[in-house]
Every structure is written in C-alpha cells, then in structure tokens.
Amino acid sequence: MAEIGFSQVKKRYGGTQVIHGIDMQISDGEFIVIVGPSGCGKSTLLRMVAGLEAISEGEISIGGQVVNDLEPKDRNIAMVFQNYALYPHMSVYDNMAYGLKIAKLSKPEIEERVQRAAKMLELAHLLQRKPRQLSGGQRQRVAMGRAIVRDPGTFLFDEPLSNLDAKLRVQMRLEIKQLQRGLGTTSLYVTHDQVEAMTLADRLIVMNAGVAEQIDTPMAIYDRPASRFVAGFIGSPAMNFLAGRVGEGGRELRLEQGMPLRSGSLNLGNLAGQPVTVGVRPEHLQLVAEGDAEMHLQVRLVETLGADSLAHGHLVPAEGQSNGMPEDILTLRLPGVARIAEGDRLPLRAAEESLHLFDRESGWRLADV
C-alpha cells in the first residue's frame, strides 16, 4: 500500500517561506496532479516527497511511515524527470536495467522485469538502441520504463511531457493514464498545463504562491472554483471576470457599468451592497435577441478554430462605448464557424446558474448565481 499523507508541510529557504502548509491524504492507487504557474511551489512539493528537498516543518508519510528523515532510496518511489536523464552511452536495455543491477537483483529477475516493461511500453524492438537513436517520445517511454521496472509504491512525474511537441504530448498523456490505471500505482504528477491536469487527474492540487488553493476532482474545480485564481487558471479559454455589485436586499446583481445580470429571484442578502467580481466562462455566454441582452460585446478579434470560434472584445454599456479597461475584456465561445466579424456588437446573456461571485479584495469564492 502506498498512501501518501501531508500534515502541515512547509518549506522555507532562509527567511522566505515557499510552501505554506499542505494538508492532504492521497489514497493507494490515486493519480494526483499538482498544477500551477511557474514558481508556485509544485516541483518543490514533489521533491520533498522524493526526499530531494528537506522538509522545514510538518510531516510526509508514505504507506503509513513518516519519511521526513528517510533517504530517497529508502522511500520506495520512482521519479520521471522532464529531461529524461538517460545515460547516453548505454543501450535502452541497460538504461532500464541499471537501477536493478545496483540493487543486486539476479540476472533472470532483471531480464524478466525489463522485458515485461518493454512490452508494456512497446520498446521491445528498441532495447539495443542508444538514446540518440530514439525520438523524444521513445526516450520518454524509456524513462518511464526505468521507473516501472523498479516496481515502486509511488510514481513521481516532474513535468515529463514538457519537451514534446503538441501532438506527441496528447499521445503520451493517454499512454501515461492507461499505464497508471493498469499498474494501479499511486502517482503524483507535476505540470503547469491545465489541459494535462484536467485529463490525467483523479484529483487536482491547484497551487498558487505556495498555497494549495483548492484540492478536488477536475470537474468539481471547474464547476465551483474556490477562488478567482483557480477560476482563471482552470479552463481554456480562461473565465471572464467583470466588476459587479450586489443590490440592496440582495435581490439584484449588476455590473459596475449599470447593466443588470440577475434581478428579482436572487437570495444574496448576506452580500447586499457588496462590490464583487463576477465570473462567467466563455462557453456560458449566449447570443440572444437584442431585447434579452444583459451585456454587449464589441468584437475586436475572431479566432476560427474549426470545432468552435472565439470572439474577443470589450464589454460595452447599452449606450456608448467601452472604456477599454482590462476588467471590461470579454471572450465568447461559440460552436462551429461563427458568422461574426471584427466591429460587430453582439447582444449576450449569461446562461442560467453560470455566474460565480468572488470577493473583490481577497479573490475567494462567495456564491453561485
């Protein structure tokens, strides 16, 4: 069993704290993705699990054993890096077998493990080649094979697909997920790519400046982001954010430009009179008849992507033009090839129950609308 536990895990470099207290329990066989922008602490957290970084405070346990003071070799983990880290002078077979030889396994056991992993990863015909004779995807498979043969309790992946082209990344995502499901090995996977995170994870840890802002399933995070940061980071294209205010009595929600978004049926009395940030995803904006519009989009750019189209522009009041401020920027997502062009003024309405309210100052979630 390879459950992983984090109990108030913190990391400091001198007087600078970079991980601010992570609490989480990971079940045996679970695939957890740590996602966030560069510098948010996701790789540092992974390296603390691996034993490559010391823990400043708190405890990490693997399989019920606290591992704070254990050497990496004693943690029953295997790590796959971004740069493959293959020995260039060794064959594929020797790269995969090297760790087993160091562990002094018998030759028959090494042969059996390497051949089994090579078959699983479709590398059997490449075992005698050197890394320079392989493609990027094949090298990544070798790095994964080297981890698999060790039969670890936990896999740690540190942005393993970053060096691959877009098409190969999609293929390798599928292979990693299928492999992990087949092996049933507990996995921690670090990435800055939210598409990777959404497609691979059983649960996500969304990191921001060393804080785990939300830990949940991908769709739970997509549907109910805990903060403006999470809402803007998860989802492509990103969520639109508009300045708004809850009306007196909490029965109405209006944009700062004066346009009502919802009125009459709301129950936001605890937020009455409060300035808020209103979030709505591009796919939840709908083209409507002029008389039903809650807002208007002045189109500045249209991206035709085939399966859908994106219209980018500025929110405009019912009368007059946008002031072009960043909080007025809108993106609309429409299915197929949309018959819209630069300069069009589109009447829009937010789909029912699609609005998210965030505190204007702290950015934390307040309510659904």
MODAFEN-V820985 format. One record per residue. N is the residue number from 1. PSI is psi in whole degrees, -180 to 180 (999 if undefined). D_CENTER is the distance of its C-alpha to the mean C-alpha in Angstrom with 2 decimals. Layout:
n=(N/N)
psi=(PSI/PSI)
d_center=(D_CENTER/D_CENTER)
//
This chain:
n=(1/2/3/4/5/6/7/8/9/10/11/12/13/14/15/16/17/18/19/20/21/22/23/24/25/26/27/28/29/30/31/32/33/34/35/36/37/38/39/40/41/42/43/44/45/46/47/48/49/50/51/52/53/54/55/56/57/58/59/60/61/62/63/64/65/66/67/68/69/70/71/72/73/74/75/76/77/78/79/80/81/82/83/84/85/86/87/88/89/90/91/92/93/94/95/96/97/98/99/100/101/102/103/104/105/106/107/108/109/110/111/112/113/114/115/116/117/118/119/120/121/122/123/124/125/126/127/128/129/130/131/132/133/134/135/136/137/138/139/140/141/142/143/144/145/146/147/148/149/150/151/152/153/154/155/156/157/158/159/160/161/162/163/164/165/166/167/168/169/170/171/172/173/174/175/176/177/178/179/180/181/182/183/184/185/186/187/188/189/190/191/192/193/194/195/196/197/198/199/200/201/202/203/204/205/206/207/208/209/210/211/212/213/214/215/216/217/218/219/220/221/222/223/224/225/226/227/228/229/230/231/232/233/234/235/236/237/238/239/240/241/242/243/244/245/246/247/248/249/250/251/252/253/254/255/256/257/258/259/260/261/262/263/264/265/266/267/268/269/270/271/272/273/274/275/276/277/278/279/280/281/282/283/284/285/286/287/288/289/290/291/292/293/294/295/296/297/298/299/300/301/302/303/304/305/306/307/308/309/310/311/312/313/314/315/316/317/318/319/320/321/322/323/324/325/326/327/328/329/330/331/332/333/334/335/336/337/338/339/340/341/342/343/344/345/346/347/348/349/350/351/352/353/354/355/356/357/358/359/360/361/362/363/364/365/366/367/368/369)
psi=(141/53/147/132/136/127/102/50/125/155/131/143/102/-126/4/119/126/-19/124/33/90/127/122/148/127/127/158/129/0/145/109/131/127/117/149/171/169/136/8/-10/5/-43/-34/-42/-44/-42/-28/-37/-39/-20/11/-14/137/148/125/-34/149/-171/143/131/145/122/31/-3/128/128/11/-41/8/143/153/-40/-17/8/-1/49/162/137/137/122/167/-37/16/-45/45/149/116/-26/-6/152/169/-45/-49/-34/-43/-31/-14/-49/-32/-35/-41/-35/-1/38/158/156/-44/-39/-43/-46/-45/-43/-44/-44/-38/-45/-39/-40/-43/-38/7/46/3/-35/0/7/-26/0/158/157/-34/-17/7/155/171/-42/-38/-39/-39/-36/-40/-44/-39/-39/-39/-33/-41/-41/-22/-12/56/168/-25/135/136/121/120/92/57/-16/6/-27/3/155/168/-44/-42/-32/-43/-45/-44/-33/-46/-43/-40/-43/-45/-40/-46/-40/-41/-39/-28/27/133/132/137/128/124/134/157/-3/111/-23/-45/-46/-47/-38/-26/-34/142/-42/153/146/111/113/142/113/44/3/134/95/-28/139/114/-180/156/-46/-31/-39/-40/-43/-34/70/139/-16/166/-37/-50/-43/-38/-23/-36/121/134/121/165/158/144/142/129/145/129/-179/138/131/165/136/-12/20/-5/146/125/150/157/-25/-4/-10/129/136/-43/142/150/-39/7/158/69/39/-34/-12/10/129/-1/135/137/163/126/126/137/132/149/-34/-8/5/136/138/130/173/154/-40/-16/3/139/-21/169/142/120/109/129/-27/139/126/115/112/1/-78/-29/174/144/129/124/141/-154/144/133/143/168/-35/140/-171/161/151/-1/16/152/-35/-7/-1/135/146/132/133/126/144/146/-159/107/140/69/159/166/137/-15/148/108/127/129/156/142/135/150/141/34/-2/144/136/133/147/132/-33/-55/-25/-4/152/140/-49/165/158/999)
d_center=(25.95/22.89/21.43/19.60/20.34/19.36/22.13/21.95/20.62/21.23/21.62/24.11/25.46/28.94/28.82/25.21/22.71/19.18/17.78/19.15/19.56/16.98/18.34/16.90/18.44/16.88/19.17/20.87/19.20/15.78/12.62/10.12/6.75/6.59/4.00/6.29/9.18/12.06/14.30/12.24/13.46/10.76/13.23/16.08/14.95/14.71/18.05/19.63/19.00/20.54/23.43/23.03/22.68/25.04/23.97/25.65/25.74/24.80/24.48/22.25/23.75/23.33/25.44/27.11/28.29/27.45/26.50/26.64/29.74/29.28/29.15/26.20/28.65/29.47/26.01/25.86/22.55/21.75/19.33/18.12/17.78/16.64/20.34/21.62/24.36/27.07/30.75/32.20/35.72/34.85/34.55/31.53/33.49/34.29/30.74/29.62/32.75/32.93/31.17/33.30/36.42/35.67/35.30/38.74/38.02/40.86/41.00/40.97/37.86/36.07/37.24/36.10/32.55/32.07/33.56/31.48/28.17/29.50/30.38/27.01/25.29/28.16/29.38/32.88/34.58/32.97/33.89/36.66/34.82/33.67/30.13/31.57/32.63/29.16/26.48/23.01/21.69/24.71/24.22/20.70/22.31/24.98/22.60/21.06/24.66/25.72/23.22/24.22/27.93/27.69/26.75/24.58/23.43/19.89/17.80/15.72/13.66/13.18/11.46/14.12/13.72/13.78/17.54/17.74/18.53/16.51/18.63/18.57/14.80/14.83/17.74/16.40/13.19/15.82/18.05/15.73/14.88/18.61/19.69/17.79/19.16/22.55/22.74/21.26/20.13/17.81/14.75/12.31/9.85/8.52/6.67/6.34/5.80/3.59/6.56/6.49/3.71/5.88/8.90/9.12/8.40/11.38/9.66/6.56/7.64/6.49/8.96/11.42/14.65/14.86/14.33/12.02/12.03/10.88/10.78/11.11/10.64/8.18/11.35/12.67/9.94/10.43/14.14/14.70/12.40/14.11/14.45/14.80/12.14/9.45/11.31/11.34/7.80/6.47/9.09/11.09/13.61/12.73/14.69/18.28/19.70/23.46/25.96/27.81/30.23/31.21/34.92/37.67/37.78/34.12/35.11/33.81/30.74/31.48/29.84/31.47/33.17/35.04/33.57/33.18/30.00/31.17/34.59/36.96/34.81/32.32/32.56/30.99/34.09/32.29/30.63/33.86/34.36/31.01/29.16/25.55/22.60/22.22/18.93/19.12/16.85/18.60/19.19/20.86/23.52/26.67/29.68/32.76/36.46/37.52/38.99/35.81/33.54/31.70/30.65/31.22/29.15/31.10/29.55/29.14/27.16/26.49/24.03/25.27/22.70/24.87/23.04/22.45/23.42/21.94/24.47/23.86/26.44/27.71/28.52/32.32/34.72/37.12/39.67/39.17/36.38/33.05/33.30/30.26/28.40/24.60/24.21/26.10/23.75/22.71/20.90/22.21/20.92/23.82/24.26/26.29/28.36/29.11/32.61/31.77/32.54/32.37/34.50/34.16/33.93/31.91/32.51/29.34/28.62/25.44/25.16/26.43/24.16/21.31/21.62/19.67/21.57/20.40/22.82/23.97/24.30/21.68/18.87/18.48/18.70/22.32/22.74/22.25/24.97)
//
